[in-house]
Amino acid sequence: MIGFTAALPRDSHFGPGVYTGLIGRLLLLSYLGWITAVSLAVLRHERGAEPEAPSTSPNQAQSQSHG
């Protein structure tokens, strides 16, 4: 958001040399990414799917079986 504000031209004239439009599009894509990530996490939670547990290493598996 700070980059978008900093890219605004001081004389308020927009043209092909102004990067405000590009930065605004990148800002919009970042918002879309966050919304997508959060909504997928909510859907996963509502369906009751638990995140996958990290697999144990072979050393941990041996120490648990001998323990």
For each residue, the residues with C-beta under 8 A, 3 or more apart:
1: 4 5 27
2: 5 6
3: 6 7 23 27
4: 1 7 8 20 23 24 27
5: 1 2 8
6: 2 3
7: 3 4 18 19 20 23
8: 4 5 20
9: 12 13 14 18 20
10:
11:
12: 9
13: 9
14: 9 18 20 21
15: 18
16:
17:
18: 7 9 14 15 21
19: 7 22 23
20: 4 7 8 9 14 23 24
21: 14 18 24 25
22: 19 25 26
23: 3 4 7 19 20 26 27
24: 4 20 21 27 28
25: 21 22 28 29
26: 22 23 29 30
27: 1 3 4 23 24 30 31
28: 24 25 31 32
29: 25 26 32 33
30: 26 27 33 34
31: 27 28 34 35
32: 28 29 35 36
33: 29 30 36 37
34: 30 31 37 38
35: 31 32 38 39
36: 32 33 39 40
37: 33 34 40 41
38: 34 35 41 42
39: 35 36 42 43
40: 36 37 43 44
41: 37 38 44 45
42: 38 39 45 46
43: 39 40 46 47
44: 40 41 47 49 51
45: 41 42 48 49
46: 42 43
47: 43 44
48: 45
49: 44 45
50: 53
51: 44
52:
53: 50
54:
55:
56: 60 61 64
57: 60 61
58: 61 62
59: 62 63
60: 56 57 63 64
61: 56 57 58 64 65
62: 58 59 65 66
63: 59 60 66 67
64: 56 60 61 67
65: 61 62
66: 62 63
67: 63 64
